[in-house]
Amino acid sequence: MRTHYRKQKRRNGSVLVISLAAIIMMCFLASMTVDLGYLHSCKSRMQSAADAAALAAVMRIGNDNSQESRLDAQAWAIGFANYNLPDLGDVLVSSDVTFGTWNPLNETFTSGGDPPNAVEVTVRRDGENTDRIGTSFMNFFGVSEVGLSAKAVAMIASTSAAEGMPMALRSPDFGAVDPGISAGNPGKDGPSAPANGSEFVVGEQVIVAIYGKGKYAPVHLALDVDADGPGASESDCKKVLKGEDVAVEIQVGDLLYVFNEGTGSASFSEALDDRLDLDSDDPRRNIIMPIVETTNTSRDVNGHLTGEVRVSDFVGVHLDGTVEYDVVDPSNPSKTITVKYLMGTITNRRAETFWGGATPSGAGGGTVSLPELVR
């Protein structure tokens, strides 16, 4: 009877040890699950910041390989990274912004290149320029903090200039879209012409279109790409601007009508608002816009755009957003009208021209290029 009692006691002790070991293991696994989930969330945020920084940097490389363009690209990358990971210190430093070449065949990035076509960024939380990531339950097991990093590579991807938006900017000698509107609101001539009077430059901010309340508010250069006469494809044009249809084929030298003589229907400009709802670094915020010039038959005796305009070149434009102003109503100077300016930034002025040769923007025959995240 005493022997049975001792066996039972030993058995109970073994169960207690096993149960205690199981509880410790379950606690360890629970702590790992909580902390690993948090670390995964931090890693995802860091990757998003790296993606945004790489796209921002590659957009600023410009058309040359100058030190100025590289410094500008580094500043943009650092700014975007810190914006996405605020109050954490320097999550991205200039030494972690590398310019190089992306090979799409074997999907490799190599530093250097003249000129570079890609940028690699590394966002870090490793204790060097910013804090490491603290843990909760893992701290009880001697792991109080963890260092993480995230890399991204973005490249300038060539896009055919034939696939553009049916919304144009003005060539240097285009003049006002509508003389009446220009007379009532000096300087508000419509979509931008080059600020320097000769060519658009990378980084230049432009007016893509003007719209808002009031009869004279809409000023645009929405193009009838069917060239079947004024008003032939308004709905198709708006679908492309909204992103509901693919970009249309436009070629340097094409003669196209301007819808509503450039001053009617704000819906052409408003159609681009759908793209403004996207994240700033979404590729669909980058569009290819034709540059148009007038011919001797483009305007009537009153200066209105009743005839065709000619496509002279293309530029890449990032849609930045809208700004709103109150301006004098040309039809009633005692009143004001509210207008919105759809603003963009020139991201690239190289354009592929089917005819080749020099163009007003100095494109020559390269490619319109847009940023693409590749890794």
Residue pairs with C-beta under 8 A, 6 or more apart in sequence:
27 137
28 141
30 137
31 136
31 137
31 138
31 140
31 141
32 137
32 138
34 136
34 137
35 135
35 136
35 137
35 138
35 143
38 133
38 135
38 136
39 133
39 135
39 146
39 148
42 125
42 133
42 148
43 148
43 150
45 84
45 85
46 85
46 91
46 123
46 125
46 148
46 149
46 150
47 123
47 150
47 152
48 84
49 80
49 81
49 84
49 85
49 91
49 92
49 123
49 150
50 81
50 92
50 121
50 122
50 123
50 150
50 151
50 152
51 152
51 154
51 281
51 373
52 80
52 81
52 83
52 84
52 280
52 281
53 76
53 77
53 78
53 80
53 81
53 84
53 92
53 97
53 121
53 123
53 152
54 77
54 119
54 120
54 121
54 152
54 153
54 154
54 373
55 80
55 154
55 281
55 371
55 373
56 73
56 76
56 77
56 79
56 80
56 281
57 73
57 74
57 76
57 77
57 97
57 119
57 121
57 154
58 73
58 118
58 119
58 154
58 155
58 156
58 371
59 73
59 76
59 286
59 318
59 347
59 371
60 69
60 72
60 73
60 76
60 202
60 203
61 69
61 70
61 73
61 99
61 115
61 116
61 119
61 156
62 69
62 72
62 202
62 203
62 348
63 202
63 348
63 349
63 350
64 115
65 114
65 115
65 116
69 202
70 99
72 203
73 97
73 99
73 119
74 94
74 97
77 92
77 97
77 119
77 121
78 90
78 92
78 93
78 94
78 97
80 281
81 91
81 92
81 121
81 123
82 90
82 91
82 92
85 91
85 123
88 125
88 130
88 131
89 129
89 130
89 131
90 129
90 130
91 123
91 124
91 125
91 129
91 130
92 121
92 122
92 123
92 124
93 129
96 121
96 122
96 123
96 124
97 119
97 120
97 121
98 109
98 111
98 119
98 120
98 121
99 111
99 112
99 113
99 116
99 118
99 119
100 109
100 110
100 111
100 112
100 113
100 116
100 118
100 119
100 120
101 109
101 110
101 112
101 113
101 116
101 117
101 118
102 108
102 109
102 117
102 118
102 153
102 155
102 374
103 109
103 110
104 374
107 374
107 375
109 118
109 120
109 153
109 375
111 120
117 155
117 156
118 153
118 154
118 155
118 156
118 374
119 153
119 154
119 155
120 151
120 152
120 153
121 151
121 152
122 149
122 150
122 151
123 149
123 150
123 151
123 152
124 130
124 147
124 148
124 149
125 131
125 132
125 133
125 147
125 148
125 149
126 132
126 147
126 148
126 149
127 145
127 147
131 145
132 145
132 146
132 147
132 148
133 145
133 146
133 147
133 148
134 144
134 145
135 143
135 144
135 145
135 146
138 144
151 375
152 373
152 375
153 373
153 374
153 375
154 371
154 372
154 373
154 374
155 371
155 372
155 374
156 348
156 369
156 370
156 371
156 372
157 369
157 370
157 371
157 372
158 352
158 367
158 368
158 369
159 288
159 367
159 368
159 369
159 370
160 352
160 367
160 368
161 250
161 252
161 288
161 314
161 351
161 352
161 353
161 367
161 368
162 249
162 250
162 251
162 352
162 354
163 246
163 247
163 248
163 249
163 288
164 247
164 248
164 250
164 287
164 288
164 289
164 290
164 314
165 240
165 241
165 247
165 248
165 287
165 288
165 289
165 290
166 222
166 223
166 224
166 225
166 237
166 240
166 241
166 248
166 250
167 191
167 208
167 209
167 220
167 221
167 222
167 223
167 241
167 268
167 272
167 287
167 289
168 191
168 221
168 222
168 223
168 289
168 290
168 291
168 292
168 309
168 311
169 191
169 192
169 193
169 200
169 206
169 208
169 221
169 289
169 290
169 291
169 292
169 315
169 317
170 177
170 189
170 190
170 191
170 192
170 193
170 221
170 291
170 292
171 193
171 291
171 292
171 293
171 312
171 313
171 360
172 193
172 194
172 197
172 198
172 199
172 360
173 293
173 294
174 193
174 292
174 293
174 294
175 189
175 294
175 303
176 182
176 189
176 190
176 303
177 189
177 190
177 191
177 219
177 220
177 221
177 258
177 262
177 263
177 305
178 190
178 219
178 261
178 262
178 263
178 303
178 304
178 305
179 302
179 303
179 304
180 216
180 330
181 188
181 189
181 190
181 216
181 219
181 263
181 330
182 188
182 189
182 190
183 330
184 216
184 328
184 329
184 330
184 331
184 333
185 327
185 328
185 330
188 210
188 219
188 327
188 339
189 219
190 207
190 209
190 210
190 219
190 220
190 221
190 262
191 206
191 207
191 208
191 209
191 210
191 219
191 220
191 221
192 206
192 207
192 208
194 200
194 201
194 204
194 361
195 201
195 204
198 360
199 349
199 360
199 361
199 362
200 206
200 291
200 315
200 346
200 349
200 361
201 346
201 349
202 346
202 347
202 348
202 349
203 345
203 346
204 345
204 346
205 320
205 343
205 344
205 345
205 346
206 317
206 343
206 344
206 345
206 346
207 341
207 342
207 343
207 344
208 269
208 272
208 289
208 317
208 319
208 342
208 343
208 344
209 218
209 219
209 220
209 221
209 222
209 268
209 269
209 272
209 342
210 217
210 218
210 219
210 220
210 269
210 339
210 340
210 341
210 342
211 217
211 218
211 219
211 220
211 266
211 268
211 269
211 270
211 339
211 340
211 342
212 218
212 266
212 324
212 337
212 338
212 339
212 340
213 337
213 338
213 339
214 329
214 337
214 338
214 339
215 331
216 263
216 329
216 330
216 331
216 337
217 266
217 337
217 338
217 339
218 260
218 263
218 264
218 265
218 266
218 268
218 269
219 262
219 263
220 259
220 262
220 263
220 268
220 269
221 258
221 262
221 292
221 309
222 237
222 241
222 258
222 259
222 260
222 262
222 268
223 237
223 250
223 256
223 257
223 258
223 259
223 290
223 292
223 309
224 230
224 231
224 232
224 233
224 234
224 237
224 256
224 257
224 258
224 259
225 233
225 236
225 237
225 248
225 249
225 250
225 254
225 256
226 232
226 233
226 236
227 254
227 255
227 256
227 257
227 308
229 257
230 257
230 259
230 260
230 306
231 259
231 260
232 257
234 259
234 265
236 245
236 248
237 259
237 268
237 271
238 267
238 268
238 271
239 245
240 246
240 247
240 248
241 268
241 271
241 272
242 271
242 272
242 274
242 275
243 274
243 275
243 284
247 287
247 288
250 256
250 290
250 311
250 314
251 311
251 354
252 311
252 312
252 313
252 314
252 351
252 353
252 354
252 355
252 359
253 310
253 311
253 354
253 355
254 310
254 311
255 295
255 308
255 309
255 310
255 311
256 292
256 308
256 309
256 310
256 311
257 307
257 308
257 309
258 305
258 309
259 265
259 268
260 268
261 304
261 305
261 306
262 305
269 340
269 342
272 319
272 342
273 322
275 284
275 285
275 287
275 319
276 285
276 319
276 321
276 322
278 284
278 285
279 285
283 370
283 371
283 372
285 318
285 319
286 316
286 317
286 318
286 319
286 347
286 370
286 371
287 316
287 317
287 319
287 344
288 314
288 315
288 316
288 317
288 368
288 370
289 314
289 315
289 316
289 317
289 344
290 311
290 312
290 313
290 314
291 311
291 312
291 313
291 314
291 315
291 360
291 361
292 309
292 310
292 311
292 312
293 309
293 310
293 312
293 360
294 305
294 309
294 310
295 307
295 308
295 309
295 310
297 307
297 308
298 305
298 306
298 307
298 308
298 309
299 305
299 306
299 307
300 306
300 307
312 359
312 360
313 351
313 353
313 359
313 360
313 361
313 363
314 351
314 352
314 363
314 368
315 346
315 348
315 349
315 351
315 361
315 368
316 346
316 347
316 348
316 349
316 368
316 369
316 370
317 344
317 345
317 346
317 347
318 344
318 345
318 347
319 342
319 343
319 344
320 343
320 344
320 345
321 342
321 343
322 340
322 341
322 342
322 343
323 340
323 341
323 343
324 338
324 339
324 340
324 341
325 338
325 339
325 340
325 341
326 336
326 337
326 338
326 339
327 336
327 337
327 339
328 335
328 336
328 337
329 335
329 336
329 337
347 370
347 371
348 368
348 369
348 370
349 361
349 362
349 363
350 363
350 364
350 366
350 367
350 368
350 369
351 359
351 361
351 363
351 366
351 367
351 368
352 363
352 365
352 366
352 367
352 368
353 359
353 363
353 365
356 365
357 364
357 365
358 364
